[in-house]
């Protein structure tokens, strides 16, 4: 005992140290303990508050100025350095040693152009805009991960890079972040998405392809308009467009390998405005998807050939636009097999091995796939939030979509656990390859 120190003072000091230890949780390599930390009432309440503020003020792609400002305020409050802007509104923050290895996490920030139909206290305050895919939750969870990582910054054996990305919903925000240098020197990266059909406390993914590559197309089919009672004086673009749509469906049913999943969907048909008038032109549009680059390229080629040729059969002309300047083609999302094994191990320690399940590949697309062009190893997974006792769960992109906020601690802790463990296991390998540096 220190001379002159009273037992009461020593007791108070011990209690203070215990309280500090409790506030920071168990070591960073204990996923279950990090989940308990994220579930603490104060921590959970903070994340819920962040998510609801974002939900009330949804912003579309490359317009996420208020969301970006909120993110930066929260990072400032945590003492986490960041760089801004990337890709107009993006933010890149770092926690750790500022040296290698570098591992990254990503959250998308943009909302959807749709009217929210859920009546609740924190309903969207912006007409025609809604967080209908869960990106508000993604931002709140990544800020939660940042908080955990900052509490354990002295344990980090490298640097965690936190990407708050704009414009995932068709705007190719990941590609813009990549072009701006947001992922330089990163050797592994994890992406997350809440899942409406996966139970709460369950995570789902798979090695290899998990989401398809996608593109969009629009075609203007032109003929000669006239009175509907005199079709022989016209060249009917509606008939030509109908033939085009039927023929496009045969690209998958008759030209694609049945074991190679592909999709061609026409979701737009605009032509004419009167019952008795044949229009001069019709505009159709749609999407095409595939898992293999060769299949994707073949679909693109054949879509244009079919539209132009079938229009010609009906004496019409056609111009096809794949719109890849405004809506860049998304590559397929492919998970690194070794990272899958790593993910299953860490996630199993948090939620139990039985709650780490295989997810079948989806024909939906995700611009997280762009990061694989620059990052050697990437991994994307789904975080369950379905709780049937809450009532029916509306799907993503529905005006009735809701977030089960009980999912927030799982996302915060899972992401922090993955990067913390990754740095711990890869520090010696990376140290032999590169010397530490001051910044990314």
N, C-alpha and C positions, 0 to 999 in steps of 0.2 A: 504494500500500500504506500502511495506517495505521502511523504511526511506532511502533516498539516491538513490532508484531505479528509473530510468527514465522510462517514458511511452514507449519509443522506445525499451529499453531492455526488458521490460515486454512483449511487443508485439512479439519480436523475440523469447522469451522463449515460449510463447503460440503457436506460429507457429511451433516451434521445437517439442513441445509435441503433437501437432496435427499430424505432419508428422510421428512421432513414432507410434502414435495410428493407423494411416492409414496403416502403413507398417505391423502392426501385425493383422489388421483386427478386426472384431467384436468378441464378446465372443465365446469361443469354442463350446458352445451349440447352436450356430446359423448356421445351415448347409448351408443356402442360402448365408450367408456372407462369409463363408469359400470357397464356390464355386467362388464367386466374387474375393476373394483373389487369388485363384489358376489360375484364368483367366487373372490376370494382366500380361501385356506384358513381363516384366522382369522374373517373375516366370514361365510363360508359356514357354518362350524362353529357360530358363535353363532346364526345363524338356525335351523339344524337343531335345536339344543338347545332354543330357544324353542318351536319347533313341537312337538317331542316332549313337552315338559312340558305343553303345552296338550292334546295328544292323550291323554295318560295320565289327565287329569282333566277329562273332558267335562262341560259344563253346559248345560242346556236354556234356552230363551228366558226372559229376565228373571231367570235364576238364575245368570248368569255372574259371580258375585262374585269367585271366585278368579282367573278369567281377567282380569277388569278390574283386579284388584290387581297381577297380573303385568305387564300393560301399563303401569300407572302406575309400577311399580318400574323398568322399562326406560326409560321416558321420563325419570324422575328421574335415572337414571344418565347419560343423554345431555344433561341440562340443558335439556330441552324443557318449556316451561310447558304446562299443560293445565287444563281445567275438568271437574269430576265432582261428582255424577252427572247424566247425561242419560238419561231413559227407564229409570230404576232402576240400570242398570249401565254405561251408555254413557260414553265418554270422548271429549272434544274437545280436541285439542292443536293448537298453532300453531308454525310455524317461519317466520322471515323478518322483515320490517320492521314488522309489526303495522299496516300501512296497505294501501290498495288497490294493485293489484287483488287480490281474494281468489279462490283456486281451491282445490278440495277433492278429497281422496281418501277412500275408505271401505273398511273391512273389517268383515265380519260375524263375530260371535264365538260363536254358539250351535251346539250339537251336536244330534243326533237321538236320539229315544227308541227305540234298537235295540241289540241285543247284538252286539258285535264278534266275528267268527268268525276273524279273522286272528291266528295265533299268532306273536307276535314280542316282542322285549324290551320294547317300549314300548306294549303293548296297553292298552286302556282299563282302568283300575282301578275303574271305577264300573259295577256290573251294570246292564244295560238301557240304557246310554247310550254313544254313540259319535260321534266326528267322522267321519261317513260321507259328507260332502259337500265337505270341503276347507276349512272355515272356519278350522281350526287353521293351515293354510298361509297363508290370507289374512291372518290377524293377524301371523304371522311376517314375511310379505313387507312389510306396511305398516310394521312396526317397522324393517325393513331400509331401506325408503324414507326413514323418518324419520332414520335414522342418516346416510344419504347426504346428505340435505337439510341436516342440522345441520352436517355437515362443510363444506358449501358455503353456509352461511347468509349470508355476506357478499356472495355473488353474486346472491342472490334479489332480484328487483325487485318485491317485493310480499309477500304472505303466503300460505303454504300451510296449509290447515286439514285436520287428520287426524281422521277420524271412526271410532271403534271402536264399532260398533253392535250392540246386542243383538237377539235374536228375529227373525231373517230368516225362519226356517222356519215361516211361517204366522202368526206373532205380530204382524206389522206393525210391527216395531221401527223401521223407517225413518220411518213415519208419526208414531210417538211422538217420535223425535228431531226431526223437523220441527216438531211442536207445541211442543217444548221450546225452540225457537229455535236449534238447532244449526247451521243453515245461513243465518243472517241475513247479508246483504251479499255472499254468494258468487255469482259470476257464471258459473262453469263448474265442473263436477264430473265425475270419472271413477270408474267402478266396474269391478272385475275379478273373474273367476271362473276357476279352473283347469278344464281340459277334459280328460276321459278319452279322447276319441276324436281329439284334435288332437295331432300329433306335437310332441315337445319342440323348443323353439326356433322354434315357429310361433305366430303370433297370428291370431285370426279375429274378424271383426265385419262390420258392414254399416251403411250409412246408413238412417235410417227405422226402422220397426218391426223389433225383433229378438226380443222375447219377448212372449207374449200376456198380456192381462189375465185374471184368474181370480177365481172365487168358489166357495163351497161351499153345499150345501143338504142339509137333512135333512127327512124327512117321516114322520109317524106316520099310518098308514092303519088305521082302526079298523072292526071288524065285530062279529060275535057268534060266540064260540067254542063248541065242542061236540065230540062224538065223531065221529071220522073216518068211522065206518060210517053216520052219519046226517047227511050234508051238507045235506039239505033242512031241517034244524032250525037251521042255522047261516047266518051271512053271512061268507063266506070272505075274509079279508083277504090271504091268500097269493095267491089267484087274482087279486084286484084289483091287488095289487102287481106281479104278473107282467105284467098288461096295461099298467100304468103304465110299466114299464121298456121294454117293446117300443115303446110310443107315444113315449117320450122320444127314442128313437133316430131317429125320423122327423123330429125338429126340424131336424137337420142335413141329413139325406139328402133331405128334401122341402121344407123351408122356407128354407134358407140358400142364398145364391148360391154355386155351386161354386168360384168364384174368391175367396171371402171365407172364409178358414179359420176353422172353429169346431169345438168339441168339447163333447159332453155325455157324461159317463161316470158310471155308477152303480157304486160300488165297495163299498157296504155294504148288506147284506140280513140283517136279524135278525128272526126270528119263529118261535115255537114251540120246544118242547123234547122232544116225544115223537112217535113215528111214527104214533100213532093218535089224535091230538088236533089239532083245528083251533084255532088261537090266537085270542084276542080282537083282537090288533093285530099289525102288522108295522112295523118301522122300516127305511126305506131312506135312503141318503145318497150323495152324489156331488159331482162338480165340473163346472163349465162354464167355457169359455174362448173368447176371441175377441180379435181385434186392433183392431177398431173399436168405439168406445163405443156407437154405435147398435146394432150387432150384439149386444154384451154385454147391453145393456138389454132388447133384444127377447128374448134367450134367457131372461133372468131372468123376464120377464113370462110367457112361454109355458111355462116349466117349472112354475110354480105353477098355471097354467090347466089344463095337461094332467094333473097329478097329482090335482087336485081333481075335474076332470071325469071322468077315467077311473075313479077310485074310486067316484064317484057311479053310473056305469053298472053297477057290480057291487054297488050298494046299500050301499057303505061311505062313511065320511066320511074326510077327510084334512086335516091341518094341516101347513103347510110353514114351515120356519124356515131363513132364509138365513144365520144365525149371524154376520152382519157386525159385531156388537159384539166378539166374541171373535176372529173371523177376518175382518178387514176385507177387502173386495174389493181386489184388486191391479189398478191400471191397467196397460195395456200399456207395455212399455219401448220407448221410441222414441229413437233416436240422432239428434242434431243433424247435419245433412249437412255443415256447415262443420267441425265437430269431427271428423267422419270423415276428411275430407281431411287435417286436421292430424295426426290419429292415424296415418294411413297413412304420412305423411312421416316422423314421428319414429320410429315403429316400424321403418320401412324402413331408417333409418340405423343402428338397433341390430342387427336380425337379417337385414337384406337384403330388398329389395322382393319377392322371390319367396316369402319366408316370411311375408308379410302377405296373408292369404287372405280371401275372402268367406265369410261364415257364413249359411246359410239361416235364415230365421226359425224360432223354436222355439215350440211350444205350451206349454212350461213357462213359469212366471211368476217374477218377481223383484221384491221390494219396493223395490229401488233406484228403481223407477219413481216412487215417491212423491215423491222429491226434485225431480222435474221440476215439481211444483206450486209450488215456491218458487225454484228455481234456473233462470235463463233458458236455460242450455245444459247438457245432460247427455250422457254417452257411456258405454256399457257394452261390454266386450269380453271375449274368452275367450283364456286363455293355455294353450297346449298342454303336456301332460306325458307323452304316450304315447311309450314306448320299448319296442318289441316284443322287444328282447333281454332285458328283465326278465321276460318271460313275459306271460301274459294280464293285461289290465287290467280289473278289475271296474268296473262302472258306478257312478255316484253313487247314494247311498242303498242300496247293497248292503252286507250285513254283511261282505263280502270286499273292500270298497273300500280302496285304498291310495293314498298320495301318492308320486309320484316326486320325491324331495327335490331333484333337480337343477333343478326348476322354480323354486325359491325365488329364486336370483339374478336370473332373468329378470323375475320379478314386482317385486322390489325396485327394480331398475334402470329398468324400463319406467315404473313409476309416478313415480319421481323425475324421469325425463327428460321425461315429459309435462307435469308441473306447472312444472318449471323453465323449459322452453321456452315454455310458455304465458305465464308472467309476463314473460319477456323480450320476447315479441312484442306484449304488450298493455299494457305499462307506460305508453306515451305516450298511448294512447287513453284509458285510465282516468284518468290524471293530469289530463287536461283536464276530466273530469267531476266529480271529487270530490277533496277535500283529504284527506291522511292523517289517521288517527285512532289513538288509543292501543290500542284493543281492538276485537274483533268486536262 
